[in-house]
């Protein structure tokens, strides 16, 4: 069975690549530019991935894993690299998730992108992106994972800047590419640190090496290596301080936004941290928890005042990724991966739903120009409302199960460390839950309720075609709780939390079993208090949004003026772009000018002077190269005489 599953997993990996090659080289010559073929390839990939997932689900074995390795490079002990494929419970579920989202995005794009000039190329880029992400999921080692990691960066650059004729899209793709390279440098350095210790990139071998203490550096270096590896996830999963690229990525087509911000690119960082989780030291995990909690809160405050329907969802994505990273940092491993799965479905539904609204409103994206659309777009409204409830963390929806499990894990982690400042991390997560309910309530009330604020566009609005609303219906159904747990108030009894167990670091000196048991007990103890507090937070956030934007009980413009410093800080995204412009961007420009000055007036001067002197002395020496033997004899005699004269004098 192992051989069959590995072959099927490789088929899932190859199908999107074949789609890319066909679309790029022959797409324009195919009927309908090959959209049906590309969508069919992804549909087949999803069905195969679903079969693999069902195989692992039916086995219900937490340790089940199939591996395939081969020698890629062998130049001695220090230069021997094995690459391979690993399919376990987490990989199988993620394969099904990624291929499903990609298939639905392909299907949705048939209508959304139907009149684009580069229609065939667009579907090719979708295939390349999906292939890259699946490569990360299946890799059993850091080296091939890094290669696919960079390929994800390239393909996202192509998709974000797909409409490169727009200056904003070109700038956004460049920004995403450059910012991610910063994180990737740290990730590569982390890989090199581990390589220098274990002479392998295979994760299982690195784990065994750490367990057996087969390394010469101290635990401090393991912490540094872990944090450097995490830097890659900071870039890909848009964590503070490398989060600035994600909102600008909205310049790409809306289906691309759903693909990037739901189950693929941004999820890659979280998935990577999950894969390296057991080799992260407690100190590294603490850093990860703090960054995740702060990112969840920070991005939620930024979403409060945005008016672009997609940009609000973009900051929401950053915030939810912060939850996942926080969950991994506090040791709530299974809860974090659970949220990765649930978030993929409801956030893809929201992005595709926003695309339906934009499509119906003739490419209008400002929520202040909308209103009353629930009457014009009933299917879109219902699916959007379901996904919003899941994102807000309301009971009976999937997001409630996974988000509460993370926050409960945060409180358990804080108690495990004796409280104090550790309580700040779960408190940030809980506060972000209130803010999430508020800004999503604001968006839904302004878009779907009230009176139309742009009557002309409202009158021409109508429900989107079936190929666009069918993915919305599928994803909204996947956002309901029964799919994951029969208990609407806890995911602990569900299949996912039992199939993906919590893990413990293997760094020496850690009492793994004992500490994991204690941490699990403290997390369970915090469950019901977390449920009550998070539900209250969500209801309060929605209630405030209702009174603000449905009842108009508060003049929001006057409120913004009275809280102008806070409002401007939120509206201007904490001024991160401006700070980076003044420091990093201009600093690099100044450095480039200084380098150019040094190159011109120092390096060039030295090179040119050297050349001049060589030429000058060459001209002098040339006078003595007459080609006559008599002249050379005379010069030799003169030299001999000068030598004896000087010797006699000195």
C-alpha positions as CSV (number, residue, x, y, z in Angstrom):
1,X,0.0,0.0,0.0
2,X,2.9,2.4,0.7
3,X,4.1,2.2,-2.9
4,X,0.6,3.0,-4.2
5,X,0.1,6.0,-1.9
6,X,3.5,7.4,-2.8
7,X,2.7,7.0,-6.5
8,X,-0.7,8.7,-6.1
9,X,0.9,11.5,-4.1
10,X,3.4,12.1,-6.8
11,X,0.6,12.1,-9.3
12,X,-1.1,14.9,-7.3
13,X,2.1,16.8,-7.4
14,X,2.7,16.4,-11.2
15,X,-0.8,17.1,-12.5
16,X,-0.7,20.9,-11.7
17,X,2.8,21.0,-13.3
18,X,1.4,19.3,-16.5
19,X,-1.4,21.9,-16.4
20,X,1.1,24.7,-16.3
21,X,3.2,23.3,-19.2
22,X,0.1,22.7,-21.4
23,X,-1.3,26.1,-20.7
24,X,2.0,28.0,-21.4
25,X,3.0,26.2,-24.5
26,X,-0.4,25.2,-26.1
27,X,-3.1,27.0,-24.1
28,X,-4.0,29.6,-26.7
29,X,-4.4,26.9,-29.4
30,X,-6.9,24.9,-27.3
31,X,-10.7,25.4,-27.3
32,X,-11.6,28.1,-24.8
33,X,-7.8,28.5,-24.3
34,X,-7.7,25.3,-22.2
35,X,-9.6,26.5,-19.1
36,X,-11.6,23.2,-19.1
37,X,-8.3,21.2,-19.3
38,X,-6.6,23.1,-16.5
39,X,-9.7,22.8,-14.3
40,X,-9.9,19.1,-15.1
41,X,-6.3,18.5,-14.1
42,X,-6.9,20.1,-10.7
43,X,-10.2,18.3,-10.3
44,X,-8.4,15.0,-10.9
45,X,-5.6,16.0,-8.5
46,X,-8.3,16.8,-5.8
47,X,-10.0,13.4,-6.3
48,X,-6.7,11.6,-5.9
49,X,-5.7,13.7,-2.9
50,X,-9.2,13.0,-1.4
51,X,-8.6,9.2,-1.8
52,X,-5.2,9.6,0.0
53,X,-6.9,11.6,2.8
54,X,-9.6,9.0,3.2
55,X,-7.0,6.2,3.4
56,X,-5.3,8.0,6.3
57,X,-8.6,8.9,8.0
58,X,-9.9,5.4,7.8
59,X,-6.7,4.0,9.3
60,X,-7.0,6.5,12.2
61,X,-3.4,5.9,13.1
62,X,-1.5,9.0,14.5
63,X,1.9,7.6,13.5
64,X,1.1,6.3,10.0
65,X,3.7,7.6,7.5
66,X,4.9,6.6,4.1
67,X,8.3,7.7,2.9
68,X,10.3,7.5,-0.3
69,X,14.0,8.6,-0.4
70,X,16.7,8.7,-3.1
71,X,20.3,9.9,-3.2
72,X,20.5,13.3,-4.9
73,X,24.1,14.2,-4.3
74,X,27.0,12.0,-3.0
75,X,30.4,13.7,-2.7
76,X,31.4,12.2,0.7
77,X,29.9,12.4,4.1
78,X,29.7,16.2,4.3
79,X,28.2,16.5,0.8
80,X,25.7,13.7,0.7
81,X,22.1,14.8,0.3
82,X,19.0,12.6,0.2
83,X,15.7,14.0,-1.1
84,X,12.4,12.4,-0.7
85,X,8.6,12.4,-0.2
86,X,6.7,12.0,3.1
87,X,3.0,11.4,3.3
88,X,1.5,11.3,6.8
89,X,-1.8,12.4,8.3
90,X,-0.9,16.1,8.1
91,X,0.4,16.0,4.6
92,X,-2.6,13.9,3.4
93,X,-5.1,16.4,4.8
94,X,-3.2,19.4,3.5
95,X,-3.0,17.8,0.0
96,X,-6.8,17.5,-0.1
97,X,-7.2,21.1,1.2
98,X,-4.8,22.7,-1.2
99,X,-6.1,20.8,-4.3
100,X,-9.8,21.5,-3.4
101,X,-9.2,25.3,-3.0
102,X,-7.2,25.4,-6.2
103,X,-9.8,23.4,-8.1
104,X,-12.6,25.8,-6.9
105,X,-10.5,28.8,-7.8
106,X,-10.0,27.4,-11.3
107,X,-13.7,26.8,-11.6
108,X,-14.5,30.3,-10.3
109,X,-12.0,31.9,-12.6
110,X,-13.7,30.6,-15.7
111,X,-16.3,33.3,-15.3
112,X,-14.3,35.9,-13.4
113,X,-11.4,36.0,-15.9
114,X,-13.3,35.1,-19.1
115,X,-12.5,38.3,-21.0
116,X,-8.9,38.7,-19.9
117,X,-6.3,39.0,-22.7
118,X,-3.9,36.5,-21.1
119,X,-6.6,34.0,-20.1
120,X,-4.5,30.8,-20.9
121,X,-1.4,32.2,-19.2
122,X,-3.4,32.9,-16.1
123,X,-4.5,29.3,-15.7
124,X,-0.9,28.2,-16.4
125,X,0.3,30.4,-13.5
126,X,-2.4,28.8,-11.2
127,X,-1.0,25.4,-12.0
128,X,2.6,26.4,-11.3
129,X,1.6,28.0,-8.0
130,X,-0.3,24.8,-6.9
131,X,2.6,22.6,-8.0
132,X,4.9,24.7,-5.9
133,X,2.7,24.5,-2.8
134,X,2.2,20.8,-3.1
135,X,6.0,20.3,-3.3
136,X,6.4,22.0,0.1
137,X,3.6,19.7,1.6
138,X,5.2,16.5,0.3
139,X,8.9,17.3,1.0
140,X,10.6,15.3,3.8
141,X,13.7,17.5,3.9
142,X,14.7,21.1,4.2
143,X,16.5,21.4,0.9
144,X,13.7,20.4,-1.5
145,X,11.3,22.3,0.7
146,X,13.4,25.4,0.3
147,X,13.5,24.9,-3.5
148,X,9.7,24.7,-3.7
149,X,9.5,27.6,-1.2
150,X,11.4,29.8,-3.7
151,X,9.2,28.5,-6.5
152,X,6.1,29.6,-4.5
153,X,7.7,33.0,-4.3
154,X,8.2,33.2,-8.0
155,X,4.8,32.0,-8.9
156,X,3.1,34.4,-6.4
157,X,5.1,37.2,-8.0
158,X,3.7,36.2,-11.4
159,X,0.1,36.0,-10.1
160,X,0.1,39.2,-7.9
161,X,1.6,41.1,-10.8
162,X,-0.6,39.4,-13.4
163,X,-2.0,42.8,-14.5
164,X,1.5,44.2,-14.6
165,X,0.3,47.0,-16.9
166,X,-1.2,48.6,-13.7
167,X,1.6,50.4,-11.8
168,X,0.1,49.3,-8.5
169,X,0.1,45.6,-9.4
170,X,3.7,45.7,-10.6
171,X,4.8,47.5,-7.4
172,X,2.8,45.0,-5.3
173,X,4.4,41.9,-6.9
174,X,7.9,43.4,-6.5
175,X,7.2,44.3,-2.9
176,X,6.0,40.8,-2.1
177,X,9.0,39.2,-3.8
178,X,11.6,41.4,-2.1
179,X,10.0,41.2,1.4
180,X,9.8,37.4,1.2
181,X,13.5,37.3,0.2
182,X,14.4,38.9,3.5
183,X,12.7,36.1,5.4
184,X,14.1,33.5,3.1
185,X,17.7,34.5,3.8
186,X,17.1,33.8,7.5
187,X,15.6,30.5,6.6
188,X,18.6,29.5,4.5
189,X,21.0,30.4,7.3
190,X,19.0,28.2,9.6
191,X,19.3,25.3,7.2
192,X,23.0,25.9,7.0
193,X,23.3,25.8,10.8
194,X,21.5,22.5,11.0
195,X,23.6,21.1,8.1
196,X,26.8,22.1,9.8
197,X,25.8,20.0,12.8
198,X,24.2,16.9,11.2
199,X,25.4,16.8,7.6
200,X,21.8,16.1,6.5
201,X,18.7,18.0,5.5
202,X,16.3,15.1,6.2
203,X,14.0,16.2,9.0
204,X,13.7,12.7,10.5
205,X,17.4,12.4,10.6
206,X,17.9,15.8,12.2
207,X,15.3,15.0,14.8
208,X,17.1,11.7,15.6
209,X,20.4,13.6,15.8
210,X,19.0,16.1,18.3
211,X,17.5,13.3,20.4
212,X,20.8,11.5,20.5
213,X,22.7,14.7,21.2
214,X,24.8,14.2,18.1
215,X,25.7,17.8,17.7
216,X,28.7,20.0,18.9
217,X,27.0,23.3,19.3
218,X,25.0,24.3,22.4
219,X,21.2,24.6,22.7
220,X,21.6,28.3,22.2
221,X,22.6,27.6,18.6
222,X,19.6,25.3,18.2
223,X,17.5,28.3,19.4
224,X,19.2,30.6,16.9
225,X,18.8,28.1,14.1
226,X,15.1,27.6,14.9
227,X,14.4,31.3,14.9
228,X,16.3,31.7,11.6
229,X,14.2,29.0,10.1
230,X,11.1,30.7,11.5
231,X,12.1,33.9,9.6
232,X,11.0,32.1,6.4
233,X,7.6,31.7,7.8
234,X,7.6,35.3,9.0
235,X,7.9,36.3,5.3
236,X,5.6,33.7,3.7
237,X,2.9,33.9,6.4
238,X,3.1,37.7,6.7
239,X,4.0,38.0,10.4
240,X,5.3,41.1,12.0
241,X,7.5,42.8,10.9
242,X,7.4,41.3,7.3
243,X,3.6,41.5,7.0
244,X,3.5,44.6,4.8
245,X,3.5,42.8,1.4
246,X,0.2,40.9,2.0
247,X,-2.4,43.7,1.8
248,X,-0.8,45.1,-1.3
249,X,-1.1,41.7,-2.9
250,X,-4.8,42.5,-3.4
251,X,-3.8,44.1,-6.7
252,X,-3.8,40.7,-8.2
253,X,-7.1,39.1,-9.6
254,X,-9.5,38.3,-6.8
255,X,-9.4,34.5,-7.4
256,X,-5.6,34.8,-6.9
257,X,-6.3,36.6,-3.6
258,X,-8.4,33.6,-2.5
259,X,-5.6,31.2,-3.6
260,X,-2.8,33.1,-1.9
261,X,-4.6,34.1,1.3
262,X,-6.5,30.9,2.0
263,X,-4.8,27.6,1.6
264,X,-1.6,28.1,-0.2
265,X,1.2,30.7,0.0
266,X,0.4,32.1,3.4
267,X,-0.3,28.7,4.8
268,X,3.1,27.5,3.6
269,X,4.8,29.3,6.5
270,X,2.5,27.8,9.1
271,X,2.9,24.4,7.6
272,X,6.7,24.7,7.6
273,X,6.8,25.7,11.3
274,X,4.6,22.7,12.0
275,X,7.1,20.4,10.2
276,X,10.1,21.8,12.2
277,X,8.1,22.1,15.4
278,X,9.8,19.3,17.3
279,X,13.3,20.7,16.7
280,X,12.4,24.1,18.1
281,X,13.7,25.0,21.5
282,X,11.4,26.4,24.2
283,X,13.0,29.8,23.8
284,X,12.4,29.8,20.1
285,X,8.8,28.7,20.7
286,X,8.3,31.7,23.1
287,X,9.6,34.1,20.4
288,X,7.2,32.5,17.9
289,X,4.2,32.8,20.4
290,X,4.9,36.4,21.0
291,X,5.2,37.3,17.4
292,X,2.0,35.4,16.5
293,X,0.0,37.0,19.3
294,X,1.1,40.5,18.5
295,X,0.5,40.0,14.8
296,X,-3.1,38.7,15.4
297,X,-3.8,41.9,17.4
298,X,-2.0,44.3,15.3
299,X,-3.5,43.2,12.0
300,X,-7.0,43.2,13.5
301,X,-6.6,46.9,14.5
302,X,-5.6,47.7,11.0
303,X,-8.7,46.1,9.5
304,X,-11.0,48.2,11.6
305,X,-10.9,51.3,9.4
306,X,-10.2,50.0,5.9
307,X,-12.8,50.6,3.2
308,X,-11.6,48.2,0.4
309,X,-13.6,45.0,0.7
310,X,-10.5,42.9,-0.2
311,X,-8.1,44.8,1.9
312,X,-10.2,44.2,5.0
313,X,-10.0,40.5,4.3
314,X,-6.3,40.7,3.7
315,X,-5.6,42.2,7.2
316,X,-8.0,39.6,8.5
317,X,-5.8,36.9,6.9
318,X,-2.7,38.4,8.6
319,X,-4.5,38.3,11.9
320,X,-5.7,34.7,11.5
321,X,-2.2,33.6,10.5
322,X,-1.0,35.3,13.7
323,X,-3.4,33.0,15.6
324,X,-1.9,29.9,13.9
325,X,1.7,31.0,14.7
326,X,0.7,31.8,18.2
327,X,-0.9,28.4,18.6
328,X,2.3,26.7,17.5
329,X,4.4,28.9,19.8
330,X,2.3,28.0,22.9
331,X,2.4,24.3,22.1
332,X,-1.2,24.0,20.8
333,X,0.1,22.2,17.7
334,X,-3.0,20.3,16.8
335,X,-5.2,23.4,17.3
336,X,-3.0,25.5,15.1
337,X,-3.1,23.0,12.3
338,X,-6.9,22.7,12.8
339,X,-7.2,26.4,12.3
340,X,-5.1,26.2,9.2
341,X,-7.7,23.8,7.7
342,X,-10.8,25.7,8.8
343,X,-9.4,29.1,7.9
344,X,-8.6,27.8,4.4
345,X,-12.3,27.1,3.8
346,X,-14.0,30.1,5.3
347,X,-11.4,32.6,4.1
348,X,-11.5,31.3,0.5
349,X,-15.2,31.6,0.7
350,X,-14.9,35.2,1.8
351,X,-12.4,36.2,-0.9
352,X,-14.4,34.5,-3.6
353,X,-17.5,36.1,-2.1
354,X,-15.9,39.5,-2.3
355,X,-15.0,38.8,-5.9
356,X,-18.7,38.0,-6.6
357,X,-19.6,41.4,-5.0
358,X,-17.0,43.2,-7.0
359,X,-18.1,41.4,-10.2
360,X,-21.7,42.3,-9.6
361,X,-20.9,45.9,-8.7
362,X,-18.8,46.4,-11.9
363,X,-15.4,46.3,-10.2
364,X,-16.3,48.6,-7.3
365,X,-14.4,47.6,-4.2
366,X,-15.2,50.4,-1.7
367,X,-17.7,49.2,0.8
368,X,-19.0,52.8,1.3
369,X,-20.4,52.5,-2.3
370,X,-22.4,49.4,-1.6
371,X,-25.4,48.5,0.5
372,X,-28.6,46.4,0.3
373,X,-26.9,43.8,-1.9
374,X,-28.4,40.8,0.0
375,X,-31.5,41.3,-2.2
376,X,-29.5,41.3,-5.4
377,X,-27.0,38.6,-4.4
378,X,-29.0,36.2,-2.2
379,X,-26.6,33.1,-2.6
380,X,-23.5,35.3,-2.2
381,X,-25.0,36.9,0.9
382,X,-25.9,33.6,2.6
383,X,-22.5,32.0,1.9
384,X,-20.7,35.2,2.9
385,X,-22.6,35.4,6.2
386,X,-21.8,31.8,7.0
387,X,-18.1,32.3,6.3
388,X,-18.2,35.6,8.4
389,X,-19.7,33.7,11.3
390,X,-16.9,31.2,11.1
391,X,-14.2,33.9,11.0
392,X,-15.9,35.8,13.9
393,X,-15.7,32.6,15.9
394,X,-19.4,32.0,16.6
395,X,-20.6,28.7,17.9
396,X,-21.9,26.2,15.3
397,X,-19.2,27.2,12.9
398,X,-15.7,25.7,12.2
399,X,-13.7,28.8,13.1
400,X,-15.1,28.7,16.7
401,X,-13.7,25.2,17.3
402,X,-10.2,25.9,16.1
403,X,-9.8,29.5,17.3
404,X,-11.0,28.7,20.8
405,X,-8.6,25.7,21.0
406,X,-5.7,28.1,20.2
407,X,-6.7,30.7,22.8
408,X,-7.3,28.0,25.4
409,X,-3.8,26.6,24.6
410,X,-2.5,30.1,25.1
411,X,-4.0,30.4,28.6
412,X,-2.7,26.9,29.4
413,X,0.8,27.9,28.2
414,X,0.7,31.1,30.3
415,X,-0.4,29.2,33.4
416,X,2.4,26.6,32.8
417,X,4.9,29.4,32.9
418,X,3.4,31.0,36.0
419,X,1.4,33.7,34.4
420,X,2.9,37.2,34.5
421,X,3.8,38.7,31.1
422,X,3.0,35.3,29.5
423,X,-0.7,36.2,30.0
424,X,-0.3,39.0,27.4
425,X,-0.1,36.6,24.5
426,X,-3.5,34.9,24.9
427,X,-5.0,38.3,26.0
428,X,-3.9,39.7,22.6
429,X,-5.6,36.7,20.9
430,X,-8.8,37.3,22.9
431,X,-8.8,41.0,22.1
432,X,-8.3,40.2,18.4
433,X,-11.4,38.0,18.6
434,X,-13.5,41.0,19.6
435,X,-12.0,43.2,16.9
436,X,-12.5,40.5,14.2
437,X,-16.2,40.3,15.0
438,X,-16.5,44.1,14.8
439,X,-14.7,44.7,11.5
440,X,-16.4,41.7,9.8
441,X,-19.8,42.9,11.1
442,X,-19.0,46.3,9.8
443,X,-18.2,44.9,6.4
444,X,-21.3,42.7,6.2
445,X,-23.7,45.5,7.4
446,X,-22.3,48.1,5.0
447,X,-22.2,45.7,1.9
448,X,-25.4,43.7,2.3
449,X,-27.8,45.7,4.5
450,X,-29.2,49.3,4.5
451,X,-29.9,51.3,1.4
452,X,-27.8,51.3,-1.7
453,X,-25.3,54.1,-1.7
454,X,-24.5,53.8,-5.4
455,X,-27.9,53.4,-7.0
456,X,-26.7,53.1,-10.5
457,X,-24.3,50.2,-9.8
458,X,-26.9,48.6,-7.5
459,X,-29.6,48.6,-10.2
460,X,-27.3,46.8,-12.6
461,X,-26.1,44.3,-9.9
462,X,-27.3,40.6,-10.2
463,X,-26.3,37.2,-8.9
464,X,-23.1,35.8,-10.3
465,X,-23.0,32.8,-12.7
466,X,-23.2,29.2,-11.3
467,X,-19.5,28.6,-11.9
468,X,-18.9,31.4,-9.4
469,X,-21.5,30.6,-6.7
470,X,-21.0,26.8,-6.7
471,X,-17.6,27.2,-5.1
472,X,-19.1,29.6,-2.5
473,X,-21.7,27.1,-1.5
474,X,-19.2,24.3,-1.2
475,X,-16.8,26.4,0.9
476,X,-19.6,27.7,3.1
477,X,-20.8,24.1,3.8
478,X,-17.2,23.3,4.8
479,X,-17.3,26.1,7.3
480,X,-20.0,24.4,9.4
481,X,-19.0,22.5,12.6
482,X,-20.4,19.0,11.9
483,X,-17.7,18.4,9.4
484,X,-15.1,18.6,12.1
485,X,-16.8,17.7,15.4
486,X,-20.2,16.6,16.6
487,X,-19.8,18.8,19.6
488,X,-20.4,22.4,18.6
489,X,-18.5,23.7,21.6
490,X,-15.4,21.7,21.3
491,X,-13.2,20.2,18.6
492,X,-11.4,17.9,21.0
493,X,-13.8,15.1,20.2
494,X,-13.5,15.6,16.5
495,X,-11.5,13.6,14.0
496,X,-8.9,16.2,13.3
497,X,-7.7,16.9,16.8
498,X,-7.4,13.1,17.4
499,X,-5.7,12.4,14.1
500,X,-3.1,15.2,14.5
501,X,-1.8,14.9,18.0
502,X,0.0,17.7,20.0
503,X,3.8,17.3,19.8
504,X,6.7,18.2,22.1
505,X,10.2,19.6,21.3
506,X,13.0,17.0,21.3
507,X,15.7,19.5,22.3
508,X,17.8,17.9,25.1
509,X,17.0,18.9,28.6
510,X,13.3,19.0,28.1
511,X,11.1,16.6,30.1
512,X,8.9,16.1,27.0
513,X,6.3,13.6,28.3
514,X,5.8,15.3,31.7
515,X,5.6,18.8,30.4
516,X,3.3,17.9,27.5
517,X,0.9,16.1,29.9
518,X,0.9,19.1,32.3
519,X,0.4,21.6,29.5
520,X,-2.5,19.6,28.0
521,X,-4.1,19.4,31.5
522,X,-3.8,23.2,31.9
523,X,-5.2,23.8,28.4
524,X,-8.3,21.6,29.1
525,X,-8.8,23.4,32.4
526,X,-8.9,26.7,30.4
527,X,-11.4,25.4,27.8
528,X,-14.7,26.5,29.2
529,X,-13.6,29.9,30.4
530,X,-12.2,30.4,27.0
531,X,-15.4,29.4,25.3
532,X,-17.5,31.8,27.4
533,X,-15.1,34.7,27.1
534,X,-14.5,34.3,23.3
535,X,-18.2,34.0,22.6
536,X,-18.9,37.1,24.6
537,X,-16.1,38.9,22.7
538,X,-17.6,37.9,19.4
539,X,-21.1,38.9,20.4
540,X,-19.9,42.3,21.8
541,X,-18.0,43.0,18.6
542,X,-21.0,42.2,16.4
543,X,-23.3,44.2,18.6
544,X,-21.1,47.3,18.4
545,X,-20.9,46.9,14.6
546,X,-24.7,46.5,14.5
547,X,-25.4,49.7,16.5
548,X,-22.8,51.6,14.6
549,X,-23.7,50.6,11.0
550,X,-27.2,49.3,11.1
551,X,-28.9,51.5,13.8
552,X,-26.6,54.4,13.1
553,X,-26.6,55.0,16.9
554,X,-23.2,56.6,16.7
555,X,-21.9,59.2,14.2
556,X,-18.8,57.2,13.1
557,X,-17.3,60.3,11.4
558,X,-17.4,62.3,14.6
559,X,-16.1,59.3,16.5
560,X,-13.2,59.1,14.1
561,X,-12.4,62.8,14.6
562,X,-12.6,62.5,18.4
563,X,-10.2,59.6,18.3
564,X,-8.2,60.9,15.4
565,X,-4.7,59.8,16.4
566,X,-5.9,56.2,16.9
567,X,-8.1,56.3,13.8
568,X,-5.2,57.5,11.7
569,X,-2.9,54.9,13.2
570,X,-5.3,52.2,12.2
571,X,-6.2,53.7,8.8
572,X,-2.5,54.1,7.9
573,X,-1.6,50.6,9.1
574,X,0.5,51.8,12.0
575,X,2.6,53.7,9.5
576,X,4.7,50.7,8.8
577,X,5.0,51.5,5.1
578,X,6.1,55.0,5.9
579,X,8.6,53.9,8.5
580,X,10.1,51.4,6.0
581,X,10.1,54.0,3.3
582,X,12.1,56.4,5.5
583,X,14.5,53.8,7.0
584,X,14.9,50.8,4.8
585,X,14.1,52.1,1.3
586,X,15.7,55.5,1.6
587,X,18.6,54.0,3.6
588,X,19.2,51.6,0.7
589,X,19.1,54.5,-1.8
590,X,21.6,56.5,0.3
591,X,23.8,53.4,0.6
592,X,23.6,52.9,-3.2
593,X,24.6,56.5,-3.8
594,X,27.5,56.2,-1.4
595,X,28.5,53.0,-3.1
596,X,28.3,54.6,-6.5
597,X,30.4,57.5,-5.3
598,X,33.0,55.2,-3.8
599,X,33.0,53.1,-7.0
600,X,33.4,56.2,-9.2
601,X,35.9,58.2,-7.2
602,X,37.9,55.5,-5.4
603,X,37.7,52.2,-7.3
604,X,37.6,53.7,-10.7
605,X,40.3,56.2,-9.8
606,X,42.6,53.4,-8.6
607,X,41.9,51.3,-11.7
608,X,42.3,54.1,-14.1
609,X,45.5,55.4,-12.4
610,X,47.0,51.9,-12.5
611,X,46.1,51.7,-16.2
612,X,47.6,55.1,-16.9
613,X,50.9,54.3,-15.1
614,X,51.2,51.0,-17.0
615,X,50.6,52.7,-20.3
616,X,53.0,55.5,-19.4
617,X,55.9,53.2,-18.5
618,X,55.1,51.1,-21.5
619,X,55.7,54.1,-23.7
620,X,59.0,54.7,-22.1
621,X,60.2,51.1,-22.3
622,X,59.0,50.9,-25.9
623,X,61.8,53.5,-26.8
624,X,64.4,50.8,-25.9
625,X,62.8,48.1,-28.0
626,X,64.4,49.0,-31.3
627,X,64.8,45.6,-32.7
628,X,68.6,46.2,-33.5
629,X,71.2,43.9,-31.9
630,X,73.7,46.7,-31.9
631,X,71.5,48.9,-29.7
632,X,70.9,46.1,-27.2
633,X,74.7,45.5,-26.9
634,X,75.3,49.2,-26.4
635,X,72.5,49.3,-23.7
636,X,74.1,46.3,-22.0
637,X,77.6,47.9,-22.0
638,X,76.1,51.1,-20.5
639,X,74.4,49.1,-17.9
640,X,77.6,47.3,-16.9
641,X,79.5,50.6,-16.7
642,X,76.8,52.2,-14.5
643,X,76.9,49.1,-12.3
644,X,80.6,49.3,-11.7
645,X,80.5,53.1,-11.2
646,X,77.8,52.8,-8.6
647,X,79.6,50.0,-6.9
648,X,82.8,52.0,-6.7
649,X,81.0,55.0,-5.3
650,X,79.0,53.2,-2.7
